[in-house]
Amino acid sequence: MNNPTLAPHESMELHEALNFKTLCLAKSKLMQGLVFDQELKALMQKDVIQSIQQIAELQAIYAKAPFQASVPNSPTPITH
């Protein structure tokens, strides 16, 4: 049976989506330390958990790309 792969434009769009979700995850993690409202902090934590799941799902699809760039396992926010 054929092993389906993504078209080049699909791979690039998926890579862009992965970059965007990784950036959103890093921002949510970073901003949690600056928020004092517990309800907002809980929402941000929920966003972090959902983003981690979504990134894992996108990475599984990205494995079908004919070419790949490295995707970090845990984003490191730039603070300086």
All heavy atoms as a GROMACS GRO file, in nm:
protein
  622
    1MET      N    1   0.084  -0.118   0.000
    1MET     CA    2   0.000   0.000   0.000
    1MET      C    3   0.088   0.124   0.000
    1MET      O    4   0.195   0.127   0.056
    1MET     CB    5  -0.088  -0.003   0.124
    1MET     CG    6  -0.184   0.111   0.133
    1MET     SD    7  -0.348   0.049   0.165
    1MET     CE    8  -0.443   0.189   0.130
    2ASN      N    9   0.040   0.226  -0.066
    2ASN     CA   10   0.115   0.352  -0.073
    2ASN      C   11   0.120   0.421   0.062
    2ASN      O   12   0.025   0.417   0.138
    2ASN     CB   13   0.050   0.447  -0.174
    2ASN     CG   14   0.070   0.403  -0.316
    2ASN    OD1   15   0.154   0.318  -0.342
    2ASN    ND2   16  -0.006   0.460  -0.406
    3ASN      N   17   0.233   0.485   0.088
    3ASN     CA   18   0.249   0.565   0.209
    3ASN      C   19   0.219   0.710   0.171
    3ASN      O   20   0.300   0.773   0.104
    3ASN     CB   21   0.391   0.550   0.264
    3ASN     CG   22   0.403   0.604   0.403
    3ASN    OD1   23   0.303   0.641   0.464
    3ASN    ND2   24   0.524   0.609   0.453
    4PRO      N   25   0.102   0.762   0.211
    4PRO     CA   26   0.066   0.897   0.164
    4PRO      C   27   0.160   1.003   0.222
    4PRO      O   28   0.199   0.997   0.338
    4PRO     CB   29  -0.076   0.916   0.218
    4PRO     CG   30  -0.088   0.821   0.331
    4PRO     CD   31   0.004   0.706   0.300
    5THR      N   32   0.197   1.097   0.135
    5THR     CA   33   0.279   1.209   0.179
    5THR      C   34   0.205   1.338   0.148
    5THR      O   35   0.110   1.340   0.070
    5THR     CB   36   0.415   1.211   0.108
    5THR    OG1   37   0.392   1.222  -0.032
    5THR    CG2   38   0.496   1.086   0.138
    6LEU      N   39   0.250   1.444   0.208
    6LEU     CA   40   0.189   1.574   0.184
    6LEU      C   41   0.254   1.638   0.062
    6LEU      O   42   0.370   1.612   0.031
    6LEU     CB   43   0.210   1.664   0.306
    6LEU     CG   44   0.148   1.617   0.436
    6LEU    CD1   45   0.191   1.709   0.550
    6LEU    CD2   46  -0.004   1.615   0.426
    7ALA      N   47   0.178   1.722  -0.005
    7ALA     CA   48   0.233   1.801  -0.115
    7ALA      C   49   0.324   1.908  -0.055
    7ALA      O   50   0.310   1.943   0.063
    7ALA     CB   51   0.120   1.864  -0.195
    8PRO      N   52   0.418   1.960  -0.134
    8PRO     CA   53   0.510   2.061  -0.079
    8PRO      C   54   0.438   2.183  -0.019
    8PRO      O   55   0.475   2.229   0.089
    8PRO     CB   56   0.593   2.102  -0.201
    8PRO     CG   57   0.594   1.980  -0.286
    8PRO     CD   58   0.457   1.919  -0.269
    9HIS      N   59   0.332   2.232  -0.085
    9HIS     CA   60   0.264   2.349  -0.029
    9HIS      C   61   0.190   2.314   0.100
    9HIS      O   62   0.182   2.396   0.192
    9HIS     CB   63   0.168   2.410  -0.132
    9HIS     CG   64   0.046   2.328  -0.160
    9HIS    ND1   65   0.047   2.217  -0.242
    9HIS    CD2   66  -0.080   2.339  -0.114
    9HIS    CE1   67  -0.074   2.164  -0.246
    9HIS    NE2   68  -0.153   2.236  -0.169
   10GLU      N   69   0.140   2.192   0.110
   10GLU     CA   70   0.075   2.148   0.235
   10GLU      C   71   0.177   2.137   0.348
   10GLU      O   72   0.148   2.173   0.463
   10GLU     CB   73   0.006   2.013   0.214
   10GLU     CG   74  -0.111   2.018   0.121
   10GLU     CD   75  -0.164   1.880   0.085
   10GLU    OE1   76  -0.085   1.784   0.077
   10GLU    OE2   77  -0.287   1.869   0.063
   11SER      N   78   0.294   2.089   0.314
   11SER     CA   79   0.400   2.076   0.414
   11SER      C   80   0.442   2.213   0.466
   11SER      O   81   0.461   2.231   0.587
   11SER     CB   82   0.522   2.006   0.354
   11SER     OG   83   0.487   1.878   0.308
   12MET      N   84   0.455   2.310   0.377
   12MET     CA   85   0.495   2.444   0.419
   12MET      C   86   0.386   2.509   0.505
   12MET      O   87   0.416   2.574   0.606
   12MET     CB   88   0.526   2.531   0.297
   12MET     CG   89   0.653   2.488   0.226
   12MET     SD   90   0.697   2.592   0.088
   12MET     CE   91   0.725   2.746   0.169
   13GLU      N   92   0.260   2.492   0.467
   13GLU     CA   93   0.151   2.549   0.546
   13GLU      C   94   0.144   2.483   0.683
   13GLU      O   95   0.120   2.550   0.784
   13GLU     CB   96   0.019   2.535   0.472
   13GLU     CG   97   0.010   2.624   0.349
   13GLU     CD   98  -0.112   2.596   0.263
   13GLU    OE1   99  -0.193   2.508   0.297
   13GLU    OE2  100  -0.123   2.661   0.157
   14LEU      N  101   0.166   2.354   0.688
   14LEU     CA  102   0.166   2.282   0.815
   14LEU      C  103   0.283   2.328   0.903
   14LEU      O  104   0.269   2.346   1.024
   14LEU     CB  105   0.173   2.132   0.790
   14LEU     CG  106   0.152   2.042   0.910
   14LEU    CD1  107   0.019   2.070   0.978
   14LEU    CD2  108   0.159   1.897   0.867
   15HIS      N  109   0.398   2.350   0.840
   15HIS     CA  110   0.514   2.400   0.914
   15HIS      C  111   0.484   2.539   0.972
   15HIS      O  112   0.518   2.568   1.087
   15HIS     CB  113   0.636   2.405   0.823
   15HIS     CG  114   0.762   2.442   0.894
   15HIS    ND1  115   0.835   2.353   0.968
   15HIS    CD2  116   0.826   2.560   0.905
   15HIS    CE1  117   0.939   2.414   1.021
   15HIS    NE2  118   0.936   2.541   0.984
   16GLU      N  119   0.418   2.624   0.896
   16GLU     CA  120   0.381   2.757   0.944
   16GLU      C  121   0.282   2.746   1.061
   16GLU      O  122   0.292   2.820   1.159
   16GLU     CB  123   0.321   2.840   0.832
   16GLU     CG  124   0.423   2.882   0.728
   16GLU     CD  125   0.360   2.956   0.611
   16GLU    OE1  126   0.239   2.987   0.616
   16GLU    OE2  127   0.433   2.982   0.514
   17ALA      N  128   0.187   2.654   1.051
   17ALA     CA  129   0.090   2.634   1.160
   17ALA      C  130   0.162   2.585   1.286
   17ALA      O  131   0.130   2.629   1.397
   17ALA     CB  132  -0.018   2.535   1.117
   18LEU      N  133   0.258   2.495   1.268
   18LEU     CA  134   0.335   2.446   1.383
   18LEU      C  135   0.415   2.560   1.448
   18LEU      O  136   0.419   2.571   1.571
   18LEU     CB  137   0.431   2.337   1.337
   18LEU     CG  138   0.386   2.194   1.360
   18LEU    CD1  139   0.478   2.097   1.288
   18LEU    CD2  140   0.378   2.161   1.506
   19ASN      N  141   0.476   2.643   1.366
   19ASN     CA  142   0.551   2.757   1.420
   19ASN      C  143   0.458   2.851   1.497
   19ASN      O  144   0.491   2.899   1.605
   19ASN     CB  145   0.621   2.835   1.309
   19ASN     CG  146   0.746   2.765   1.262
   19ASN    OD1  147   0.802   2.682   1.332
   19ASN    ND2  148   0.790   2.800   1.143
   20PHE      N  149   0.340   2.878   1.441
   20PHE     CA  150   0.244   2.968   1.506
   20PHE      C  151   0.197   2.910   1.640
   20PHE      O  152   0.195   2.981   1.741
   20PHE     CB  153   0.126   2.993   1.412
   20PHE     CG  154   0.020   3.081   1.473
   20PHE    CD1  155   0.042   3.216   1.488
   20PHE    CD2  156  -0.101   3.028   1.515
   20PHE    CE1  157  -0.054   3.298   1.546
   20PHE    CE2  158  -0.198   3.108   1.572
   20PHE     CZ  159  -0.175   3.244   1.587
   21LYS      N  160   0.161   2.782   1.641
   21LYS     CA  161   0.113   2.720   1.766
   21LYS      C  162   0.225   2.715   1.870
   21LYS      O  163   0.200   2.734   1.989
   21LYS     CB  164   0.059   2.579   1.739
   21LYS     CG  165  -0.072   2.573   1.666
   21LYS     CD  166  -0.184   2.647   1.738
   21LYS     CE  167  -0.219   2.587   1.870
   21LYS     NZ  168  -0.328   2.660   1.940
   22THR      N  169   0.347   2.690   1.827
   22THR     CA  170   0.460   2.688   1.921
   22THR      C  171   0.483   2.825   1.981
   22THR      O  172   0.507   2.839   2.101
   22THR     CB  173   0.587   2.637   1.850
   22THR    OG1  174   0.560   2.508   1.794
   22THR    CG2  175   0.704   2.627   1.946
   23LEU      N  176   0.471   2.930   1.898
   23LEU     CA  177   0.486   3.067   1.948
   23LEU      C  178   0.374   3.102   2.046
   23LEU      O  179   0.399   3.162   2.151
   23LEU     CB  180   0.487   3.165   1.830
   23LEU     CG  181   0.503   3.313   1.865
   23LEU    CD1  182   0.638   3.336   1.932
   23LEU    CD2  183   0.491   3.397   1.740
   24CYS      N  184   0.251   3.063   2.015
   24CYS     CA  185   0.137   3.088   2.105
   24CYS      C  186   0.157   3.015   2.238
   24CYS      O  187   0.127   3.070   2.344
   24CYS     CB  188   0.007   3.042   2.040
   24CYS     SG  189  -0.044   3.142   1.901
   25LEU      N  190   0.208   2.892   2.232
   25LEU     CA  191   0.233   2.817   2.354
   25LEU      C  192   0.338   2.886   2.439
   25LEU      O  193   0.321   2.902   2.561
   25LEU     CB  194   0.278   2.675   2.319
   25LEU     CG  195   0.320   2.586   2.436
   25LEU    CD1  196   0.205   2.564   2.532
   25LEU    CD2  197   0.371   2.452   2.382
   26ALA      N  198   0.445   2.931   2.377
   26ALA     CA  199   0.551   3.000   2.452
   26ALA      C  200   0.498   3.128   2.515
   26ALA      O  201   0.529   3.159   2.630
   26ALA     CB  202   0.668   3.030   2.359
   27LYS      N  203   0.415   3.201   2.441
   27LYS     CA  204   0.359   3.326   2.494
   27LYS      C  205   0.266   3.298   2.611
   27LYS      O  206   0.271   3.368   2.713
   27LYS     CB  207   0.284   3.400   2.383
   27LYS     CG  208   0.235   3.535   2.425
   27LYS     CD  209   0.170   3.610   2.310
   27LYS     CE  210   0.120   3.745   2.357
   27LYS     NZ  211   0.056   3.819   2.248
   28SER      N  212   0.181   3.196   2.600
   28SER     CA  213   0.090   3.163   2.710
   28SER      C  214   0.166   3.121   2.834
   28SER      O  215   0.132   3.161   2.946
   28SER     CB  216  -0.006   3.051   2.669
   28SER     OG  217  -0.100   3.098   2.576
   29LYS      N  218   0.272   3.041   2.815
   29LYS     CA  219   0.352   2.999   2.930
   29LYS      C  220   0.420   3.118   2.995
   29LYS      O  221   0.424   3.130   3.118
   29LYS     CB  222   0.456   2.895   2.888
   29LYS     CG  223   0.403   2.757   2.872
   29LYS     CD  224   0.516   2.659   2.846
   29LYS     CE  225   0.469   2.517   2.856
   29LYS     NZ  226   0.580   2.422   2.837
   30LEU      N  227   0.473   3.208   2.913
   30LEU     CA  228   0.544   3.325   2.965
   30LEU      C  229   0.449   3.420   3.037
   30LEU      O  230   0.481   3.471   3.144
   30LEU     CB  231   0.616   3.397   2.851
   30LEU     CG  232   0.701   3.517   2.888
   30LEU    CD1  233   0.818   3.472   2.974
   30LEU    CD2  234   0.752   3.586   2.764
   31MET      N  235   0.332   3.444   2.980
   31MET     CA  236   0.238   3.540   3.036
   31MET      C  237   0.171   3.490   3.164
   31MET      O  238   0.123   3.570   3.244
   31MET     CB  239   0.130   3.575   2.932
   31MET     CG  240   0.186   3.646   2.810
   31MET     SD  241   0.275   3.797   2.847
   31MET     CE  242   0.143   3.906   2.884
   32GLN      N  243   0.169   3.359   3.187
   32GLN     CA  244   0.109   3.306   3.310
   32GLN      C  245   0.178   3.362   3.433
   32GLN      O  246   0.115   3.381   3.536
   32GLN     CB  247   0.116   3.154   3.312
   32GLN     CG  248   0.007   3.087   3.235
   32GLN     CD  249   0.015   2.935   3.247
   32GLN    OE1  250   0.119   2.878   3.279
   32GLN    NE2  251  -0.095   2.869   3.219
   33GLY      N  252   0.306   3.388   3.422
   33GLY     CA  253   0.380   3.441   3.537
   33GLY      C  254   0.348   3.586   3.566
   33GLY      O  255   0.381   3.637   3.672
   34LEU      N  256   0.286   3.654   3.471
   34LEU     CA  257   0.256   3.797   3.489
   34LEU      C  258   0.111   3.823   3.525
   34LEU      O  259   0.074   3.937   3.551
   34LEU     CB  260   0.290   3.872   3.360
   34LEU     CG  261   0.433   3.859   3.310
   34LEU    CD1  262   0.450   3.925   3.175
   34LEU    CD2  263   0.530   3.920   3.411
   35VAL      N  264   0.027   3.719   3.525
   35VAL     CA  265  -0.116   3.735   3.549
   35VAL      C  266  -0.148   3.704   3.695
   35VAL      O  267  -0.101   3.604   3.749
   35VAL     CB  268  -0.197   3.641   3.455
   35VAL    CG1  269  -0.344   3.642   3.490
   35VAL    CG2  270  -0.176   3.682   3.311
   36PHE      N  271  -0.225   3.791   3.758
   36PHE     CA  272  -0.262   3.771   3.898
   36PHE      C  273  -0.406   3.720   3.914
   36PHE      O  274  -0.439   3.662   4.015
   36PHE     CB  275  -0.245   3.900   3.978
   36PHE     CG  276  -0.102   3.946   3.980
   36PHE    CD1  277  -0.060   4.054   3.905
   36PHE    CD2  278  -0.008   3.878   4.056
   36PHE    CE1  279   0.072   4.095   3.907
   36PHE    CE2  280   0.125   3.917   4.059
   36PHE     CZ  281   0.164   4.027   3.984
   37ASP      N  282  -0.490   3.742   3.812
   37ASP     CA  283  -0.628   3.696   3.816
   37ASP      C  284  -0.631   3.543   3.799
   37ASP      O  285  -0.583   3.490   3.699
   37ASP     CB  286  -0.710   3.763   3.705
   37ASP     CG  287  -0.856   3.725   3.710
   37ASP    OD1  288  -0.923   3.768   3.806
   37ASP    OD2  289  -0.900   3.652   3.619
   38GLN      N  290  -0.687   3.474   3.897
   38GLN     CA  291  -0.684   3.327   3.895
   38GLN      C  292  -0.768   3.268   3.783
   38GLN      O  293  -0.732   3.164   3.725
   38GLN     CB  294  -0.732   3.272   4.030
   38GLN     CG  295  -0.638   3.303   4.144
   38GLN     CD  296  -0.496   3.250   4.118
   38GLN    OE1  297  -0.478   3.137   4.077
   38GLN    NE2  298  -0.397   3.336   4.140
   39GLU      N  299  -0.879   3.334   3.750
   39GLU     CA  300  -0.964   3.283   3.641
   39GLU      C  301  -0.890   3.293   3.507
   39GLU      O  302  -0.893   3.199   3.427
   39GLU     CB  303  -1.095   3.362   3.635
   39GLU     CG  304  -1.198   3.303   3.542
   39GLU     CD  305  -1.331   3.377   3.549
   39GLU    OE1  306  -1.355   3.450   3.647
   39GLU    OE2  307  -1.410   3.362   3.454
   40LEU      N  308  -0.825   3.406   3.485
   40LEU     CA  309  -0.748   3.423   3.362
   40LEU      C  310  -0.630   3.327   3.358
   40LEU      O  311  -0.598   3.268   3.254
   40LEU     CB  312  -0.700   3.568   3.348
   40LEU     CG  313  -0.618   3.601   3.224
   40LEU    CD1  314  -0.696   3.567   3.096
   40LEU    CD2  315  -0.578   3.748   3.225
   41LYS      N  316  -0.566   3.307   3.472
   41LYS     CA  317  -0.454   3.215   3.478
   41LYS      C  318  -0.499   3.072   3.447
   41LYS      O  319  -0.428   2.998   3.377
   41LYS     CB  320  -0.390   3.221   3.617
   41LYS     CG  321  -0.259   3.148   3.628
   41LYS     CD  322  -0.195   3.169   3.764
   41LYS     CE  323  -0.090   3.277   3.747
   41LYS     NZ  324  -0.002   3.292   3.862
   42ALA      N  325  -0.619   3.035   3.494
   42ALA     CA  326  -0.672   2.901   3.465
   42ALA      C  327  -0.702   2.886   3.316
   42ALA      O  328  -0.676   2.780   3.257
   42ALA     CB  329  -0.798   2.876   3.548
   43LEU      N  330  -0.754   2.992   3.255
   43LEU     CA  331  -0.780   2.987   3.110
   43LEU      C  332  -0.650   2.973   3.032
   43LEU      O  333  -0.641   2.897   2.935
   43LEU     CB  334  -0.853   3.114   3.065
   43LEU     CG  335  -1.001   3.121   3.094
   43LEU    CD1  336  -1.056   3.260   3.060
   43LEU    CD2  337  -1.077   3.016   3.016
   44MET      N  338  -0.547   3.044   3.077
   44MET     CA  339  -0.418   3.034   3.008
   44MET      C  340  -0.358   2.895   3.025
   44MET      O  341  -0.298   2.842   2.931
   44MET     CB  342  -0.324   3.142   3.061
   44MET     CG  343  -0.371   3.282   3.026
   44MET     SD  344  -0.270   3.409   3.099
   44MET     CE  345  -0.147   3.423   2.972
   45GLN      N  346  -0.376   2.835   3.141
   45GLN     CA  347  -0.326   2.699   3.162
   45GLN      C  348  -0.400   2.600   3.073
   45GLN      O  349  -0.340   2.509   3.016
   45GLN     CB  350  -0.339   2.659   3.310
   45GLN     CG  351  -0.289   2.520   3.340
   45GLN     CD  352  -0.141   2.501   3.306
   45GLN    OE1  353  -0.062   2.596   3.315
   45GLN    NE2  354  -0.105   2.381   3.266
   46LYS      N  355  -0.532   2.621   3.058
   46LYS     CA  356  -0.611   2.536   2.968
   46LYS      C  357  -0.561   2.551   2.825
   46LYS      O  358  -0.551   2.452   2.752
   46LYS     CB  359  -0.759   2.575   2.978
   46LYS     CG  360  -0.851   2.487   2.899
   46LYS     CD  361  -0.996   2.529   2.917
   46LYS     CE  362  -1.088   2.447   2.832
   46LYS     NZ  363  -1.229   2.489   2.845
   47ASP      N  364  -0.527   2.674   2.786
   47ASP     CA  365  -0.474   2.699   2.652
   47ASP      C  366  -0.341   2.627   2.633
   47ASP      O  367  -0.315   2.571   2.526
   47ASP     CB  368  -0.458   2.849   2.629
   47ASP     CG  369  -0.400   2.880   2.492
   47ASP    OD1  370  -0.460   2.838   2.391
   47ASP    OD2  371  -0.295   2.947   2.486
   48VAL      N  372  -0.257   2.627   2.735
   48VAL     CA  373  -0.128   2.558   2.728
   48VAL      C  374  -0.149   2.409   2.705
   48VAL      O  375  -0.085   2.349   2.617
   48VAL     CB  376  -0.044   2.584   2.856
   48VAL    CG1  377   0.074   2.488   2.864
   48VAL    CG2  378   0.003   2.729   2.860
   49ILE      N  379  -0.240   2.350   2.781
   49ILE     CA  380  -0.264   2.206   2.769
   49ILE      C  381  -0.319   2.172   2.630
   49ILE      O  382  -0.274   2.077   2.565
   49ILE     CB  383  -0.361   2.159   2.880
   49ILE    CG1  384  -0.292   2.171   3.016
   49ILE    CG2  385  -0.409   2.016   2.855
   49ILE    CD1  386  -0.385   2.154   3.134
   50GLN      N  387  -0.415   2.252   2.583
   50GLN     CA  388  -0.472   2.227   2.450
   50GLN      C  389  -0.368   2.249   2.340
   50GLN      O  390  -0.364   2.174   2.243
   50GLN     CB  391  -0.593   2.318   2.426
   50GLN     CG  392  -0.714   2.278   2.506
   50GLN     CD  393  -0.831   2.372   2.486
   50GLN    OE1  394  -0.813   2.486   2.443
   50GLN    NE2  395  -0.951   2.326   2.519
   51SER      N  396  -0.285   2.349   2.356
   51SER     CA  397  -0.183   2.377   2.254
   51SER      C  398  -0.082   2.263   2.246
   51SER      O  399  -0.038   2.227   2.136
   51SER     CB  400  -0.111   2.509   2.286
   51SER     OG  401  -0.197   2.618   2.269
   52ILE      N  402  -0.045   2.206   2.360
   52ILE     CA  403   0.049   2.093   2.359
   52ILE      C  404  -0.012   1.975   2.283
   52ILE      O  405   0.055   1.911   2.201
   52ILE     CB  406   0.088   2.055   2.504
   52ILE    CG1  407   0.175   2.166   2.564
   52ILE    CG2  408   0.159   1.920   2.508
   52ILE    CD1  409   0.202   2.150   2.712
   53GLN      N  410  -0.142   1.948   2.306
   53GLN     CA  411  -0.209   1.840   2.235
   53GLN      C  412  -0.214   1.868   2.084
   53GLN      O  413  -0.190   1.780   2.001
   53GLN     CB  414  -0.350   1.820   2.288
   53GLN     CG  415  -0.355   1.762   2.427
   53GLN     CD  416  -0.497   1.759   2.484
   53GLN    OE1  417  -0.580   1.842   2.446
   53GLN    NE2  418  -0.522   1.666   2.573
   54GLN      N  419  -0.248   1.993   2.050
   54GLN     CA  420  -0.259   2.029   1.908
   54GLN      C  421  -0.123   2.023   1.838
   54GLN      O  422  -0.114   1.978   1.723
   54GLN     CB  423  -0.320   2.169   1.895
   54GLN     CG  424  -0.464   2.173   1.939
   54GLN     CD  425  -0.516   2.312   1.959
   54GLN    OE1  426  -0.440   2.408   1.971
   54GLN    NE2  427  -0.647   2.325   1.967
   55ILE      N  428  -0.018   2.064   1.906
   55ILE     CA  429   0.116   2.056   1.847
   55ILE      C  430   0.154   1.910   1.823
   55ILE      O  431   0.210   1.877   1.718
   55ILE     CB  432   0.218   2.129   1.937
   55ILE    CG1  433   0.198   2.280   1.926
   55ILE    CG2  434   0.361   2.092   1.899
   55ILE    CD1  435   0.278   2.362   2.025
   56ALA      N  436   0.121   1.823   1.916
   56ALA     CA  437   0.151   1.680   1.898
   56ALA      C  438   0.076   1.625   1.777
   56ALA      O  439   0.132   1.547   1.698
   56ALA     CB  440   0.115   1.603   2.023
   57GLU      N  441  -0.051   1.666   1.761
   57GLU     CA  442  -0.129   1.620   1.646
   57GLU      C  443  -0.069   1.673   1.515
   57GLU      O  444  -0.060   1.600   1.415
   57GLU     CB  445  -0.274   1.665   1.660
   57GLU     CG  446  -0.349   1.594   1.772
   57GLU     CD  447  -0.486   1.654   1.798
   57GLU    OE1  448  -0.531   1.743   1.723
   57GLU    OE2  449  -0.550   1.612   1.897
   58LEU      N  450  -0.030   1.800   1.515
   58LEU     CA  451   0.030   1.858   1.394
   58LEU      C  452   0.163   1.791   1.362
   58LEU      O  453   0.195   1.768   1.246
   58LEU     CB  454   0.049   2.009   1.412
   58LEU     CG  455  -0.078   2.094   1.408
   58LEU    CD1  456  -0.048   2.239   1.446
   58LEU    CD2  457  -0.143   2.089   1.271
   59GLN      N  458   0.242   1.758   1.465
   59GLN     CA  459   0.369   1.690   1.443
   59GLN      C  460   0.348   1.552   1.381
   59GLN      O  461   0.427   1.509   1.298
   59GLN     CB  462   0.447   1.678   1.572
   59GLN     CG  463   0.512   1.807   1.615
   59GLN     CD  464   0.586   1.795   1.746
   59GLN    OE1  465   0.535   1.734   1.840
   59GLN    NE2  466   0.705   1.852   1.753
   60ALA      N  467   0.240   1.484   1.421
   60ALA     CA  468   0.211   1.351   1.365
   60ALA      C  469   0.179   1.364   1.216
   60ALA      O  470   0.222   1.280   1.136
   60ALA     CB  471   0.096   1.287   1.440
   61ILE      N  472   0.107   1.467   1.180
   61ILE     CA  473   0.076   1.489   1.038
   61ILE      C  474   0.201   1.534   0.963
   61ILE      O  475   0.227   1.494   0.850
   61ILE     CB  476  -0.038   1.593   1.022
   61ILE    CG1  477  -0.166   1.541   1.089
   61ILE    CG2  478  -0.063   1.624   0.875
   61ILE    CD1  479  -0.275   1.645   1.098
   62TYR      N  480   0.281   1.618   1.030
   62TYR     CA  481   0.402   1.672   0.967
   62TYR      C  482   0.502   1.561   0.934
   62TYR      O  483   0.586   1.576   0.845
   62TYR     CB  484   0.464   1.776   1.060
   62TYR     CG  485   0.574   1.858   0.998
   62TYR    CD1  486   0.550   1.938   0.886
   62TYR    CD2  487   0.702   1.858   1.051
   62TYR    CE1  488   0.649   2.014   0.830
   62TYR    CE2  489   0.803   1.935   0.996
   62TYR     CZ  490   0.776   2.013   0.885
   62TYR     OH  491   0.876   2.088   0.830
   63ALA      N  492   0.492   1.449   1.002
   63ALA     CA  493   0.582   1.336   0.974
   63ALA      C  494   0.561   1.283   0.832
   63ALA      O  495   0.648   1.215   0.778
   63ALA     CB  496   0.558   1.226   1.076
   64LYS      N  497   0.448   1.314   0.770
   64LYS     CA  498   0.420   1.269   0.633
   64LYS      C  499   0.476   1.364   0.527
   64LYS      O  500   0.460   1.339   0.408
   64LYS     CB  501   0.269   1.256   0.613
   64LYS     CG  502   0.205   1.152   0.701
   64LYS     CD  503   0.056   1.150   0.682
   64LYS     CE  504  -0.009   1.052   0.779
   64LYS     NZ  505  -0.156   1.055   0.770
   65ALA      N  506   0.537   1.474   0.570
   65ALA     CA  507   0.591   1.571   0.475
   65ALA      C  508   0.712   1.512   0.403
   65ALA      O  509   0.792   1.439   0.464
   65ALA     CB  510   0.631   1.698   0.548
   66PRO      N  511   0.727   1.543   0.273
   66PRO     CA  512   0.841   1.490   0.200
   66PRO      C  513   0.973   1.552   0.244
   66PRO      O  514   1.079   1.497   0.221
   66PRO     CB  515   0.810   1.524   0.054
   66PRO     CG  516   0.714   1.637   0.061
   66PRO     CD  517   0.638   1.620   0.189
   67PHE      N  518   0.970   1.669   0.306
   67PHE     CA  519   1.089   1.732   0.362
   67PHE      C  520   1.048   1.791   0.496
   67PHE      O  521   0.932   1.821   0.518
   67PHE     CB  522   1.143   1.843   0.269
   67PHE     CG  523   1.040   1.946   0.236
   67PHE    CD1  524   1.020   2.057   0.317
   67PHE    CD2  525   0.962   1.934   0.122
   67PHE    CE1  526   0.926   2.152   0.286
   67PHE    CE2  527   0.866   2.029   0.090
   67PHE     CZ  528   0.847   2.138   0.173
   68GLN      N  529   1.144   1.803   0.586
   68GLN     CA  530   1.110   1.851   0.720
   68GLN      C  531   1.221   1.939   0.774
   68GLN      O  532   1.337   1.921   0.741
   68GLN     CB  533   1.091   1.734   0.816
   68GLN     CG  534   0.975   1.646   0.778
   68GLN     CD  535   0.958   1.530   0.874
   68GLN    OE1  536   1.024   1.522   0.976
   68GLN    NE2  537   0.870   1.438   0.840
   69ALA      N  538   1.182   2.031   0.860
   69ALA     CA  539   1.275   2.109   0.941
   69ALA      C  540   1.255   2.065   1.084
   69ALA      O  541   1.150   2.011   1.119
   69ALA     CB  542   1.247   2.258   0.924
   70SER      N  543   1.353   2.087   1.166
   70SER     CA  544   1.342   2.041   1.305
   70SER      C  545   1.236   2.122   1.380
   70SER      O  546   1.218   2.241   1.358
   70SER     CB  547   1.476   2.055   1.376
   70SER     OG  548   1.512   2.190   1.384
   71VAL      N  549   1.162   2.054   1.466
   71VAL     CA  550   1.060   2.115   1.550
   71VAL      C  551   1.105   2.093   1.694
   71VAL      O  552   1.129   1.979   1.735
   71VAL     CB  553   0.922   2.051   1.528
   71VAL    CG1  554   0.818   2.111   1.621
   71VAL    CG2  555   0.880   2.065   1.383
   72PRO      N  556   1.119   2.202   1.772
   72PRO     CA  557   1.165   2.183   1.910
   72PRO      C  558   1.062   2.108   1.993
   72PRO      O  559   0.942   2.124   1.973
   72PRO     CB  560   1.184   2.325   1.961
   72PRO     CG  561   1.102   2.410   1.872
   72PRO     CD  562   1.094   2.341   1.739
   73ASN      N  563   1.109   2.024   2.084
   73ASN     CA  564   1.019   1.950   2.172
   73ASN      C  565   0.956   2.040   2.277
   73ASN      O  566   0.842   2.024   2.313
   73ASN     CB  567   1.093   1.835   2.240
   73ASN     CG  568   1.124   1.724   2.142
   73ASN    OD1  569   1.054   1.708   2.043
   73ASN    ND2  570   1.228   1.649   2.169
   74SER      N  571   1.031   2.133   2.329
   74SER     CA  572   0.976   2.227   2.425
   74SER      C  573   1.024   2.366   2.387
   74SER      O  574   1.144   2.390   2.377
   74SER     CB  575   1.020   2.192   2.567
   74SER     OG  576   1.159   2.195   2.575
   75PRO      N  577   0.930   2.455   2.362
   75PRO     CA  578   0.970   2.589   2.319
   75PRO      C  579   1.041   2.663   2.431
   75PRO      O  580   1.007   2.651   2.548
   75PRO     CB  581   0.838   2.656   2.284
   75PRO     CG  582   0.735   2.579   2.356
   75PRO     CD  583   0.787   2.440   2.370
   76THR      N  584   1.140   2.739   2.395
   76THR     CA  585   1.214   2.820   2.491
   76THR      C  586   1.189   2.966   2.455
   76THR      O  587   1.236   3.013   2.352
   76THR     CB  588   1.364   2.789   2.485
   76THR    OG1  589   1.381   2.650   2.504
   76THR    CG2  590   1.439   2.867   2.590
   77PRO      N  591   1.113   3.039   2.536
   77PRO     CA  592   1.086   3.178   2.502
   77PRO      C  593   1.212   3.264   2.511
   77PRO      O  594   1.297   3.241   2.596
   77PRO     CB  595   0.982   3.221   2.605
   77PRO     CG  596   0.991   3.123   2.714
   77PRO     CD  597   1.047   2.997   2.658
   78ILE      N  598   1.221   3.359   2.422
   78ILE     CA  599   1.332   3.452   2.423
   78ILE      C  600   1.296   3.565   2.519
   78ILE      O  601   1.195   3.632   2.502
   78ILE     CB  602   1.358   3.507   2.282
   78ILE    CG1  603   1.394   3.392   2.188
   78ILE    CG2  604   1.467   3.612   2.284
   78ILE    CD1  605   1.397   3.433   2.042
   79THR      N  606   1.375   3.582   2.622
   79THR     CA  607   1.342   3.682   2.723
   79THR      C  608   1.436   3.801   2.724
   79THR      O  609   1.420   3.891   2.801
   79THR     CB  610   1.342   3.618   2.863
   79THR    OG1  611   1.469   3.558   2.886
   79THR    CG2  612   1.232   3.513   2.875
   80HIS      N  613   1.535   3.802   2.639
   80HIS     CA  614   1.626   3.916   2.635
   80HIS      C  615   1.641   3.971   2.495
   80HIS      O  616   1.604   3.916   2.400
   80HIS     CB  617   1.763   3.880   2.691
   80HIS     CG  618   1.826   3.763   2.622
   80HIS    ND1  619   1.808   3.636   2.668
   80HIS    CD2  620   1.903   3.753   2.512
   80HIS    CE1  621   1.877   3.552   2.589
   80HIS    NE2  622   1.933   3.621   2.494
   0.00000   0.00000   0.00000
